[in-house]
Every structure is written in C-alpha cells, then in structure tokens.
Amino acid sequence: MLYDLLVGMADQYPALNVFRYITSRTGGATVTALLISFLFGPRLIALLKARQRRGQPIREDGPQTHVIQKQGTPTMGGFLILVGLVPSVLLWADLGNPYVWIVLFVTLGFGAVGFADDYLKVSKISPKGVPGRVKLFFEFAIALAAMWALVLTASEPLQTALTIPFFKGVLIQLGGFFFLFGALVIVGSSNAVNLTDGLDGLAIVPVMIAAAAFGLIVYLVGNAVFADYLQIHFVPGTGELAVFCGALIGAGLGFLWYNAPPAMVFMGDTGSLALGGALGAVAVAAKHELVLAIIGGLFVLEAVSVIVQVASFKLTGKRVFRMAPLHHHFEQKGWAEPTVVVRFWIISVVLAMAGLATLKLR
C-alpha cells in the first residue's frame, strides 16, 4: 500500500524514492511484522488460553514427558504469525503484483484448513481433527487454484517448465502435469512443516531460515541483471516476494518470542500448514521447486521418517525409528528437547547454505 501511495510522489519528495527499492520495503515489512507480534502477542495468547482452557490435546502415544510438561498450553498460535504477516505484506508490498496475492491466497487458505483442524481438536479435546482425506482435498483444491494463477502469471518458456539446479540452460517442459507437480510441492511442503512442528521452537526457526534463503532467491530471480550474472532463469515480478519473505521472518521472530522453551503457545496447524504452503508457493513462483527440497531438507527428513515408519510397520510389523516423526526418535533415545531443537536448527542452516550454493554452481 505504501508503495502504491508514495512512489508516485517521489518526483516531488525525493526521500520517498526509498519506497521504490525492494530491499527497503523488505526491511520495513520485517520490522512491522515483528512489532505487530509483540503488540498483540500477549493479548492473543491470553484469549486463546481463556477459550481453550485445557490447551492443545497431547498425543497419548507421544513422549510421556510431553503429557506432563506441555499439558494446558494453548494452540492456534499460528494466528499470531498471520496477524503479523498479512498486514505487513499489505502495507509494504506492491499490491499490483499478482505473485503477492497468489502467495497470500495460499497462506490464508492453508491457514483456514489448519484452523478447522485445530478447532476440532480443541473443541472435542482430542488429538484427532479434520479427517486426513478431507484436509488433503481442500489443500489440493487451494494449491491447484494457485497453480492455475501462477501459470497464467508466468511468461514463456517458464510457464509449465521445471528448472534443474546446477544446470543453467536446462528446462523440462511438463505441460499439464506441471499443475499437479506444483500442487504436490505446495501440499507436500505444508504437511512437512506440520510434521516438524512437534517441539518448542523446532518448526518456526527452520521456516525463518528457509524464508531468508528464498527471500534472497526471489530477489535475484526477479532482477534481470543479477539473474543474467548468475545465469539463472529470470522470472519478472517475483522479486516482490522478498517483501513477503521479510514479513514472514519478522512474524516468525515475534512468534518465537512466545514459543521459545517452555512455550507459552503452540503454532498449531493454523500456523504450520499456512507457513509450509507459503514456502511451497514461493518456491514454485521462483521456479526453484527442487531447491526447496534442499533448503527445506529438514522438513523432508521429518516427512520421510513418517512415511518409512508407516510403510515398514505395515509391511513387516517392525518400526525403523523408536518414534516418528524423526525428532521424537531422538527424544526417545534420551536427547533433551533443547538439544534436539538446536541441532535441528544447525542442520537447517547448513541445508540453506547448500541450497543457496546452487545459485552459483552452474
């Protein structure tokens, strides 16, 4: 909004030229989202605690320490992230950019699905929320709608093409299959973040790390000069998503203030599904879908651990891990919760650097 209101006045007031720069507006969005989170955080947490009373239902088959330590902690903390994220994006981004609206649509759409799931869990006082098939139906409906908009927004030859990391000139044309592929990326990213959200602070920091990495990627991909220098595919308009990524980081920092051990509030599906979907949508928009699997490798590992565990138990009757997702396996091995969380953060940083390396290694 500020961009639309003030850039036109820059000729009369040169100081307003600062709003032309994506970097300046990204910084503004980050700070704004953080301040909103600090301003509304205590009130929102108090409201959630008063309404939920017993807090988030704890899995009976989960670590027994969670039943003792985490009982009564409210969920739906993703509201706090969205309250900081959305107004900041609307305030600082170029609202004439379709990529901004598409990613916001995915974020809020998946957040709504997560809210329904959290609401059922809290109201029924049960870890079981919306049935899995119903959730997937709505997630794919939202993702396919977003893919339709993304394909219409992109220009040839990138509309339905898949780029390959490390190879500067390779484009694989997927045609109509690209709609399904992109939807799988968005839905898969959303649910992978959801599976990772199991310990205090575990999911939000890797999300912020991934958002920072993709903030840089979209800025470079959306700049013709930098894209040409790095020999990556230029995708006009995607640079504006750096503002979205900045707002996500600011909102994430604000949430972490209250989610740091011992957590005052849990993210819930309201936050995890929304943030994972947002990262997937940004990756598809920037034509870096495969790089998301590297930068978000921690989320991939968590999701794969669940798939392997379920498949192994159904086929052989034996479990590969002591408990899935992967972070619970290490808890069962005797690692303290803060140890698991910090070590997973370190892995996220390493994977983000590996993903960013693909920009230069061509």
CORDAWO-V521618 format. One record per residue. RES is the residue in one letter. SS is DSSP state (alpha for helix, beta for strand, coil for the rest). Layout:
# CORDAWO-V521618
res->RES ss->SS
res->RES ss->SS
This chain:
# CORDAWO-V521618
res->M ss->coil
res->L ss->alpha
res->Y ss->alpha
res->D ss->alpha
res->L ss->alpha
res->L ss->alpha
res->V ss->alpha
res->G ss->alpha
res->M ss->alpha
res->A ss->coil
res->D ss->coil
res->Q ss->coil
res->Y ss->coil
res->P ss->alpha
res->A ss->alpha
res->L ss->alpha
res->N ss->alpha
res->V ss->alpha
res->F ss->alpha
res->R ss->alpha
res->Y ss->coil
res->I ss->alpha
res->T ss->alpha
res->S ss->alpha
res->R ss->alpha
res->T ss->alpha
res->G ss->alpha
res->G ss->alpha
res->A ss->alpha
res->T ss->alpha
res->V ss->alpha
res->T ss->alpha
res->A ss->alpha
res->L ss->alpha
res->L ss->alpha
res->I ss->alpha
res->S ss->alpha
res->F ss->alpha
res->L ss->alpha
res->F ss->alpha
res->G ss->alpha
res->P ss->alpha
res->R ss->alpha
res->L ss->alpha
res->I ss->alpha
res->A ss->alpha
res->L ss->alpha
res->L ss->alpha
res->K ss->alpha
res->A ss->alpha
res->R ss->alpha
res->Q ss->alpha
res->R ss->coil
res->R ss->coil
res->G ss->coil
res->Q ss->coil
res->P ss->coil
res->I ss->coil
res->R ss->coil
res->E ss->coil
res->D ss->coil
res->G ss->coil
res->P ss->coil
res->Q ss->alpha
res->T ss->alpha
res->H ss->alpha
res->V ss->alpha
res->I ss->alpha
res->Q ss->alpha
res->K ss->coil
res->Q ss->coil
res->G ss->coil
res->T ss->coil
res->P ss->beta
res->T ss->coil
res->M ss->coil
res->G ss->coil
res->G ss->alpha
res->F ss->alpha
res->L ss->alpha
res->I ss->alpha
res->L ss->alpha
res->V ss->alpha
res->G ss->alpha
res->L ss->alpha
res->V ss->alpha
res->P ss->alpha
res->S ss->alpha
res->V ss->alpha
res->L ss->alpha
res->L ss->alpha
res->W ss->alpha
res->A ss->coil
res->D ss->coil
res->L ss->coil
res->G ss->coil
res->N ss->coil
res->P ss->alpha
res->Y ss->alpha
res->V ss->alpha
res->W ss->alpha
res->I ss->alpha
res->V ss->alpha
res->L ss->alpha
res->F ss->alpha
res->V ss->alpha
res->T ss->alpha
res->L ss->alpha
res->G ss->alpha
res->F ss->alpha
res->G ss->alpha
res->A ss->alpha
res->V ss->alpha
res->G ss->alpha
res->F ss->alpha
res->A ss->alpha
res->D ss->alpha
res->D ss->alpha
res->Y ss->alpha
res->L ss->alpha
res->K ss->alpha
res->V ss->alpha
res->S ss->alpha
res->K ss->alpha
res->I ss->coil
res->S ss->coil
res->P ss->coil
res->K ss->coil
res->G ss->coil
res->V ss->coil
res->P ss->coil
res->G ss->alpha
res->R ss->alpha
res->V ss->alpha
res->K ss->alpha
res->L ss->alpha
res->F ss->alpha
res->F ss->alpha
res->E ss->alpha
res->F ss->alpha
res->A ss->alpha
res->I ss->alpha
res->A ss->alpha
res->L ss->alpha
res->A ss->alpha
res->A ss->alpha
res->M ss->alpha
res->W ss->alpha
res->A ss->alpha
res->L ss->alpha
res->V ss->alpha
res->L ss->alpha
res->T ss->alpha
res->A ss->coil
res->S ss->coil
res->E ss->coil
res->P ss->coil
res->L ss->coil
res->Q ss->coil
res->T ss->coil
res->A ss->beta
res->L ss->beta
res->T ss->beta
res->I ss->coil
res->P ss->coil
res->F ss->coil
res->F ss->coil
res->K ss->coil
res->G ss->coil
res->V ss->coil
res->L ss->beta
res->I ss->beta
res->Q ss->beta
res->L ss->coil
res->G ss->coil
res->G ss->coil
res->F ss->alpha
res->F ss->alpha
res->F ss->alpha
res->L ss->alpha
res->F ss->alpha
res->G ss->alpha
res->A ss->alpha
res->L ss->alpha
res->V ss->alpha
res->I ss->alpha
res->V ss->alpha
res->G ss->alpha
res->S ss->alpha
res->S ss->alpha
res->N ss->alpha
res->A ss->alpha
res->V ss->alpha
res->N ss->alpha
res->L ss->alpha
res->T ss->alpha
res->D ss->coil
res->G ss->coil
res->L ss->coil
res->D ss->coil
res->G ss->coil
res->L ss->alpha
res->A ss->alpha
res->I ss->alpha
res->V ss->alpha
res->P ss->alpha
res->V ss->alpha
res->M ss->alpha
res->I ss->alpha
res->A ss->alpha
res->A ss->alpha
res->A ss->alpha
res->A ss->alpha
res->F ss->alpha
res->G ss->alpha
res->L ss->alpha
res->I ss->alpha
res->V ss->alpha
res->Y ss->alpha
res->L ss->alpha
res->V ss->alpha
res->G ss->coil
res->N ss->coil
res->A ss->alpha
res->V ss->alpha
res->F ss->alpha
res->A ss->alpha
res->D ss->alpha
res->Y ss->alpha
res->L ss->alpha
res->Q ss->coil
res->I ss->coil
res->H ss->coil
res->F ss->coil
res->V ss->coil
res->P ss->coil
res->G ss->coil
res->T ss->alpha
res->G ss->alpha
res->E ss->alpha
res->L ss->alpha
res->A ss->alpha
res->V ss->alpha
res->F ss->alpha
res->C ss->alpha
res->G ss->alpha
res->A ss->alpha
res->L ss->alpha
res->I ss->alpha
res->G ss->alpha
res->A ss->alpha
res->G ss->alpha
res->L ss->alpha
res->G ss->alpha
res->F ss->alpha
res->L ss->alpha
res->W ss->alpha
res->Y ss->alpha
res->N ss->alpha
res->A ss->coil
res->P ss->coil
res->P ss->coil
res->A ss->coil
res->M ss->coil
res->V ss->beta
res->F ss->coil
res->M ss->coil
res->G ss->alpha
res->D ss->alpha
res->T ss->alpha
res->G ss->alpha
res->S ss->alpha
res->L ss->alpha
res->A ss->alpha
res->L ss->alpha
res->G ss->alpha
res->G ss->alpha
res->A ss->alpha
res->L ss->alpha
res->G ss->alpha
res->A ss->alpha
res->V ss->alpha
res->A ss->alpha
res->V ss->alpha
res->A ss->alpha
res->A ss->coil
res->K ss->coil
res->H ss->coil
res->E ss->alpha
res->L ss->alpha
res->V ss->alpha
res->L ss->alpha
res->A ss->alpha
res->I ss->alpha
res->I ss->alpha
res->G ss->coil
res->G ss->alpha
res->L ss->alpha
res->F ss->alpha
res->V ss->alpha
res->L ss->alpha
res->E ss->alpha
res->A ss->alpha
res->V ss->alpha
res->S ss->alpha
res->V ss->alpha
res->I ss->alpha
res->V ss->alpha
res->Q ss->alpha
res->V ss->alpha
res->A ss->alpha
res->S ss->alpha
res->F ss->alpha
res->K ss->alpha
res->L ss->alpha
res->T ss->alpha
res->G ss->coil
res->K ss->coil
res->R ss->coil
res->V ss->coil
res->F ss->coil
res->R ss->coil
res->M ss->coil
res->A ss->coil
res->P ss->coil
res->L ss->alpha
res->H ss->alpha
res->H ss->alpha
res->H ss->alpha
res->F ss->alpha
res->E ss->alpha
res->Q ss->alpha
res->K ss->coil
res->G ss->coil
res->W ss->coil
res->A ss->coil
res->E ss->alpha
res->P ss->alpha
res->T ss->alpha
res->V ss->alpha
res->V ss->alpha
res->V ss->alpha
res->R ss->alpha
res->F ss->alpha
res->W ss->alpha
res->I ss->alpha
res->I ss->alpha
res->S ss->alpha
res->V ss->alpha
res->V ss->alpha
res->L ss->alpha
res->A ss->alpha
res->M ss->alpha
res->A ss->alpha
res->G ss->alpha
res->L ss->alpha
res->A ss->alpha
res->T ss->coil
res->L ss->coil
res->K ss->coil
res->L ss->coil
res->R ss->coil
